[in-house]
Amino acid sequence: MSIILRNISRVFNSQHYAVKNINLEISSGEIVCFLGPSGCGKTTTLRIIAGFDRPSSGSVYLLGREVAGNAWVPPEKRKIGMVFQDYALFPHLNVIENIAFGLNKQTPETRQRVKFLLELTGLEELVKRYPHQISGGQQQRVSLARALAHEPDILLLDEPFSNLDTVLRQSMREEIKRIINLTGLTSIFVTHDIQDALAVADRIIVMKEGEIQQVGKPWDIYYRPENKFVAAFLNRFALINGRISGKDHIYTDFGIIKVKHFTSENISNSVHLGIPPEAVRIDKGGNYSGRVRNMCYIGDKWEISIETEGASLNILKVHCDTNVNLPSIGERLVYDLDSSKILAFFS
């Protein structure tokens, strides 16, 4: 394993856990994302791995060597490359000087290394420019090249896409993943954006209030969140209150729903259903009805929000192709639900 965290906790003010009992193993060459809202502990965990912060308890191992816990290895001795959220470029140095900062610039090896990094990041034509003369995406690539210049064993990236606009953000996701894959470095990045995580990571760790909520491949996180928090954070599931009325039947205010995927063996009477858009199908012969609350065009399809009919107001979403006859806002719709795509959460 390239990185091992054993029972890592970080306590502030003697009572607030920024990170609580984290156990994690990261394989060599793996790209891992810490995902979660602000204040969930993802950046603190990254700083502990980098050596910028010390855990209150637990141990950190990098490439088989203990660097925090019973031993302490300072950041400069850990062979880690760091890309900061604000890029942290020196404004008085040009592109090539920023990349080569801290290296012995007189050796042939250094010159060859910098040349390789300029080609790898596509910065060959910008070597004489200063940070204020290049775009945000170019600044990010300079920061990445500088992090790689010292030939680190591990690469850490703190919110690498947060300062980029939508179009540039998408292209930089692809670029950074390409560069990491070419170098083969074990890499960790943190983000609060699910699309960043899905596009770049081999594995995603979802965090809440300093604790890990779920670890999995991007498609596992996206289609099979393990609890209500992860489902809500994805912002694509309608979360509906219900109660069990049979072995696999859930009673809700707008009808009984059959559910195949229970996410806990400790089944209680109260349950939350997670209904994704792909579980909702407009069907004149369906078992449920509601009214169109809103419609949004999201590129290759329409997203229709449906108010369920029942004692409580719930909003379901359904995706429709652009070439279908669309309903009007306020129109009554009859629909059905695909139980194989609905999840039941007991926590």
Phi, psi and omega per residue, in radians:
M1 nan 2.451 3.139
S2 -1.381 -0.709 -3.127
I3 -2.352 2.309 3.074
I4 -2.277 2.230 3.022
L5 -1.963 2.200 -3.114
R6 -2.099 1.920 3.054
N7 0.914 0.778 -3.096
I8 -1.353 2.214 3.015
S9 -2.323 2.601 3.042
R10 -2.364 2.045 -3.071
V11 -1.955 2.314 3.042
F12 -1.977 2.525 3.089
N13 0.973 0.563 3.031
S14 1.153 -0.033 -3.095
Q15 -2.547 -0.400 -3.102
H16 -1.582 2.085 3.101
Y17 -1.551 1.916 2.996
A18 -1.342 -0.602 3.062
V19 -2.391 2.377 -3.043
K20 -2.336 1.927 2.974
N21 0.927 0.972 3.131
I22 -1.488 2.214 3.027
N23 -2.168 2.182 -3.025
L24 -2.771 2.487 3.029
E25 -2.202 2.309 -3.118
I26 -2.121 2.196 -3.070
S27 -1.365 2.774 3.091
S28 -1.092 2.295 3.123
G29 1.445 -0.011 -3.092
E30 -1.418 2.522 3.007
I31 -1.849 2.012 -3.060
V32 -2.052 2.465 3.106
C33 -2.058 2.273 2.905
F34 -1.584 2.037 -3.042
L35 -2.073 2.407 3.081
G36 2.903 3.004 -3.137
P37 -1.255 2.953 3.090
S38 -1.009 2.385 3.108
G39 1.468 0.175 -3.096
C40 -1.486 -0.179 3.096
G41 1.848 0.034 -3.056
K42 -1.191 -0.759 3.131
T43 -1.226 -0.640 3.069
T44 -1.050 -0.731 3.108
T45 -1.097 -0.731 3.111
L46 -1.081 -0.742 -3.126
R47 -1.162 -0.585 3.090
I48 -1.170 -0.727 3.104
I49 -1.115 -0.707 -3.127
A50 -1.238 -0.430 -3.080
G51 1.672 0.125 3.097
F52 -1.391 -0.237 3.102
D53 -2.499 2.614 3.138
R54 -1.797 2.401 3.059
P55 -1.216 2.582 3.051
S56 -1.259 -0.504 3.064
S57 -2.733 2.818 3.140
G58 1.706 3.115 -3.064
S59 -2.334 2.613 3.066
V60 -2.116 2.288 3.096
Y61 -2.109 2.261 3.065
L62 -2.077 2.083 -3.138
L63 0.919 0.707 3.082
G64 1.486 -0.077 -3.121
R65 -1.864 2.301 3.082
E66 -1.288 2.167 -3.110
V67 -2.023 -0.176 3.070
A68 -2.663 2.453 -3.088
G69 2.201 -1.942 3.065
N70 -1.271 -0.417 3.073
A71 -2.087 2.878 3.070
W72 -2.432 2.141 3.080
V73 -2.031 2.149 -3.096
P74 -1.172 2.824 -3.060
P75 -0.941 -0.726 -3.054
E76 -1.213 -0.203 -3.140
K77 -1.798 0.087 -3.023
R78 -1.705 -0.050 -3.126
K79 0.928 0.906 3.137
I80 -2.025 2.363 2.990
G81 -1.717 2.378 -3.054
M82 -2.191 2.241 3.012
V83 -1.910 2.021 -3.056
F84 -1.508 2.772 -3.082
Q85 -1.048 -0.683 -3.116
D86 -1.689 0.213 3.098
Y87 1.289 -0.582 3.045
A88 0.942 0.733 3.081
L89 -1.422 2.625 3.094
F90 -1.409 2.061 -3.035
P91 -1.157 -0.429 -3.093
H92 -1.568 -0.001 3.123
L93 -1.958 2.500 3.098
N94 -1.400 -3.090 -3.028
V95 -0.998 -0.909 -3.077
I96 -1.177 -0.581 3.115
E97 -1.224 -0.642 3.081
N98 -1.125 -0.772 -3.115
I99 -1.123 -0.706 -3.053
A100 -1.552 0.070 -3.087
F101 -1.019 2.245 3.122
G102 1.550 -0.133 3.096
L103 -1.628 2.750 3.009
N104 -1.380 1.769 -2.977
K105 -1.294 -0.108 -3.060
Q106 -1.543 -0.229 -3.044
T107 -1.541 2.577 3.076
P108 -1.052 -0.604 -3.135
E109 -1.103 -0.727 3.123
T110 -1.126 -0.797 -3.136
R111 -1.082 -0.688 3.112
Q112 -1.172 -0.701 3.126
R113 -1.097 -0.815 -3.139
V114 -1.121 -0.714 3.105
K115 -1.050 -0.770 3.118
F116 -1.067 -0.754 -3.108
L117 -1.206 -0.634 3.076
L118 -1.078 -0.736 3.109
E119 -1.205 -0.720 -3.116
L120 -1.073 -0.674 -3.079
T121 -1.729 0.018 3.095
G122 1.194 0.641 -3.080
L123 -1.920 0.225 -3.026
E124 -1.003 -0.606 -3.072
E125 -1.476 -0.023 -3.025
L126 -2.031 0.239 -2.953
V127 -1.064 -0.507 -3.079
K128 -1.662 -0.028 -3.119
R129 -1.482 2.703 3.126
Y130 -1.733 2.818 -3.069
P131 -0.894 -0.666 -3.113
H132 -1.278 -0.138 -3.117
Q133 -1.753 0.048 -3.131
I134 -2.200 2.832 -3.074
S135 -1.319 2.990 3.117
G136 -1.076 -0.724 3.113
G137 -1.139 -0.650 3.093
Q138 -1.197 -0.670 3.066
Q139 -1.074 -0.694 3.130
Q140 -1.105 -0.699 3.130
R141 -1.188 -0.593 3.056
V142 -1.120 -0.780 3.126
S143 -1.080 -0.689 3.112
L144 -1.162 -0.777 3.124
A145 -1.071 -0.698 3.118
R146 -1.121 -0.680 3.124
A147 -1.147 -0.516 -3.130
L148 -1.518 -0.246 -3.006
A149 -1.059 -0.603 -3.088
H150 -1.523 0.191 3.128
E151 0.937 1.077 -3.112
P152 -1.260 2.830 3.027
D153 -1.507 -0.472 -3.054
I154 -2.383 2.458 3.120
L155 -2.024 2.263 3.108
L156 -2.085 2.380 -3.116
L157 -2.300 2.158 -3.104
D158 -1.749 1.906 -3.125
E159 0.776 1.035 -2.993
P160 -1.166 -0.300 -3.052
F161 -1.937 0.043 -2.947
S162 -1.201 -0.441 -3.091
N163 -1.679 0.203 -3.055
L164 -1.893 2.590 3.065
D165 -1.299 3.017 -2.975
T166 -1.026 -0.836 -3.085
V167 -1.155 -0.813 -3.131
L168 -1.157 -0.611 3.133
R169 -1.036 -0.774 -3.126
Q170 -1.130 -0.752 -3.127
S171 -1.191 -0.612 -3.127
M172 -1.285 -0.503 3.013
R173 -1.012 -0.848 -3.127
E174 -1.123 -0.713 -3.085
E175 -1.168 -0.802 -3.117
I176 -1.147 -0.710 3.105
K177 -1.114 -0.692 3.113
R178 -1.066 -0.810 -3.101
I179 -1.150 -0.759 3.128
I180 -1.092 -0.751 3.136
N181 -1.118 -0.649 3.125
L182 -1.163 -0.650 -3.123
T183 -1.434 -0.396 -3.138
G184 1.261 0.311 -3.087
L185 -1.340 2.469 2.900
T186 -1.144 2.216 -3.007
S187 -2.375 2.505 3.047
I188 -2.271 2.304 2.989
F189 -2.285 2.699 3.115
V190 -2.004 2.533 3.109
T191 -2.777 2.791 2.994
H192 -1.869 0.065 -3.059
D193 -1.813 2.054 -3.093
I194 -1.091 -0.590 -3.129
Q195 -1.162 -0.646 3.046
D196 -1.014 -0.831 -3.082
A197 -1.123 -0.794 -3.105
L198 -1.123 -0.652 -3.038
A199 -1.332 -0.534 -2.950
V200 -1.939 -0.672 -2.924
A201 -1.376 2.550 2.904
D202 -1.405 -0.534 -3.116
R203 -2.574 2.495 -3.085
I204 -2.074 2.359 3.037
I205 -1.984 1.958 3.138
V206 -1.578 2.270 -3.075
M207 -2.120 2.636 3.061
K208 -2.565 2.180 3.063
E209 0.859 0.769 3.034
G210 1.463 -0.023 -3.103
E211 -2.081 2.600 3.083
I212 -1.344 2.237 3.117
Q213 -1.697 -0.614 -3.131
Q214 -2.815 2.507 3.048
V215 -2.203 2.264 3.134
G216 -3.080 3.015 3.017
K217 -1.135 2.727 -3.117
P218 -0.913 -0.751 -3.098
W219 -1.230 -0.505 3.071
D220 -1.167 -0.791 3.115
I221 -1.063 -0.775 -3.025
Y222 -1.205 -0.762 -3.051
Y223 -1.708 -0.384 -3.074
R224 -2.329 1.066 3.031
P225 -1.032 2.515 -3.006
E226 -1.599 -0.229 3.104
N227 -2.641 3.035 -3.058
K228 -1.089 -0.669 -3.118
F229 -1.068 -0.837 -3.116
V230 -1.105 -0.738 3.115
A231 -1.067 -0.748 3.131
A232 -1.170 -0.665 -3.118
F233 -1.150 -0.589 3.110
L234 -1.143 -0.426 3.071
N235 1.048 0.597 3.057
R236 -2.281 -0.157 3.097
F237 -1.680 2.345 2.889
A238 -1.398 2.187 -3.110
L239 -1.767 2.009 -3.010
I240 -2.032 2.286 3.073
N241 -1.296 2.508 3.102
G242 -2.777 3.130 3.056
R243 -2.507 2.623 -3.062
I244 -1.280 2.293 3.102
S245 -2.128 0.133 3.131
G246 -3.111 -3.039 -3.077
K247 -1.007 -0.772 -3.139
D248 -2.363 0.447 3.132
H249 -1.985 2.365 3.115
I250 -2.032 2.237 3.088
Y251 -1.568 2.215 3.067
T252 -2.181 3.023 -3.135
D253 -1.153 -0.333 -3.122
F254 -1.995 0.315 3.041
G255 2.370 3.014 3.098
I256 -1.558 2.300 -3.120
I257 -2.093 2.285 3.068
K258 -1.514 2.281 -3.067
V259 -2.201 2.291 3.139
K260 -1.632 -0.510 -2.950
H261 -1.864 1.652 3.002
F262 -1.566 2.366 -3.042
T263 -1.778 0.202 3.123
S264 -2.631 2.513 3.043
E265 -1.456 -0.327 3.130
N266 -1.520 1.266 -3.015
I267 -1.371 2.167 3.059
S268 -1.871 3.081 -3.127
N269 -1.244 -0.585 -3.120
S270 -1.537 2.459 -3.059
V271 -2.618 2.692 3.008
H272 -2.006 2.268 3.071
L273 -1.664 2.394 3.028
G274 -1.876 1.955 -3.073
I275 -1.983 1.895 3.132
P276 -1.456 2.851 -3.133
P277 -0.979 -0.610 -3.095
E278 -1.246 -0.170 3.095
A279 -1.527 -0.186 -3.090
V280 -1.786 2.270 -3.115
R281 -2.322 2.106 3.077
I282 -1.165 2.153 -3.009
D283 -2.692 2.050 -3.111
K284 -1.061 -0.390 3.109
G285 -1.727 0.259 -3.074
G286 -1.249 3.002 -3.073
N287 -1.674 -0.085 -3.041
Y288 -2.286 2.771 3.104
S289 -2.515 2.776 3.121
G290 -2.942 -3.091 -3.139
R291 -2.082 2.576 -3.124
V292 -1.228 2.081 -3.141
R293 -1.608 -0.697 -3.082
N294 -2.774 2.773 3.087
M295 -2.428 2.312 3.141
C296 -2.279 2.350 3.040
Y297 -1.533 2.122 -3.047
I298 -2.097 0.677 3.006
G299 1.792 -1.424 -3.108
D300 -1.780 0.038 -3.128
K301 -2.810 2.953 3.027
W302 -1.755 2.465 3.024
E303 -1.907 2.059 -3.102
I304 -1.892 2.228 3.076
S305 -1.664 2.256 -3.085
I306 -2.040 2.231 3.000
E307 -1.443 2.133 3.126
T308 -1.264 2.684 3.106
E309 -1.720 2.051 -3.109
G310 3.027 -3.031 -3.093
A311 -1.152 -0.606 3.141
S312 -1.950 2.535 3.116
L313 -1.451 2.108 3.028
N314 -2.194 2.589 -3.119
I315 -2.009 2.051 3.023
L316 -1.793 2.668 3.084
K317 -2.088 2.504 3.083
V318 -2.368 2.520 3.114
H319 -1.787 2.368 -3.136
C320 -2.217 2.530 3.050
D321 -1.114 2.719 -3.097
T322 -1.269 -0.269 -3.066
N323 -1.750 0.228 3.110
V324 -1.658 2.829 3.053
N325 -1.301 1.983 -3.036
L326 -1.491 2.561 3.075
P327 -1.340 3.066 3.081
S328 -1.856 2.706 3.086
I329 -1.074 2.296 -3.091
G330 1.638 -0.240 -3.128
E331 -1.237 2.529 3.100
R332 -1.428 2.318 3.140
L333 -2.098 2.465 2.995
V334 -1.829 2.346 -3.059
Y335 -2.507 2.922 3.059
D336 -2.257 2.912 -3.091
L337 -2.135 2.387 3.074
D338 -1.584 1.829 -3.032
S339 -1.126 -0.413 -3.122
S340 -1.194 -0.295 -3.114
K341 -1.848 0.048 -3.118
I342 -1.719 2.360 -3.141
L343 -1.885 2.637 3.060
A344 -2.049 2.214 -3.114
F345 -2.000 2.390 3.110
F346 -1.969 0.155 3.082
S347 -2.645 nan nan
